[in-house]
């Protein structure tokens, strides 16, 4: 599957905020936003004029980059949210949060979503006792996620669990570090998601 392979710090600078794409580095003074808080490129320090469309587009790009998915897949998530009952924007965020790679990151088994995606791809996790290696697998309330027996000595996972105490684990998840397992207590409500995202702008963009 195609994926972005460029410098991820450029993405944070382009959006003007920390997207936490580099794991532990984002919490240090080496973070690109801390050092150069302006868009990359020759004209990065200019003062651009933003149209209504560009504001909506930037919000969509920001959301895509946070979760590390490409345009085609993001559009499919929007279509799923649009067909579902409830508020489209909130449903879209919930679908993105339910991805296995995102949940692995939220549970503290990885320091970033890209690292979580790689760990899932390599078969280090099981869901309800069955190995799952599809990052886009959607979890639901009550699902149990666990590190497979042979993967519990993987240094990256052990280090991530130690660092997760600084980031904290969301209230909708229950993590048991001793057994390398976690449970989805509930699907997060919009008030539980503290990301600086205005999902209404994304809905307006795709509704044109």
Secondary structure, 3 states (H helix, E strand, C coil): CCCCCCCHHHHHHHHCCCCCCCHHHHHCCCCHHHHCCCCCCCCCCCCCCCCHHHHHHHHHHHHHHHHCCCHHHHHHHHHHHHHCCCCHHHHHHHHHHCEHHHHHHHHCCCCCHHHHHHHHHCCCEEECCEECCCCCCECCCCCEEEECHHHCCCHHHHHHHHHHHHHCCCCCEEEEHHHCEEEECCCCCHHHCCCCCCHHHHHHHHCC
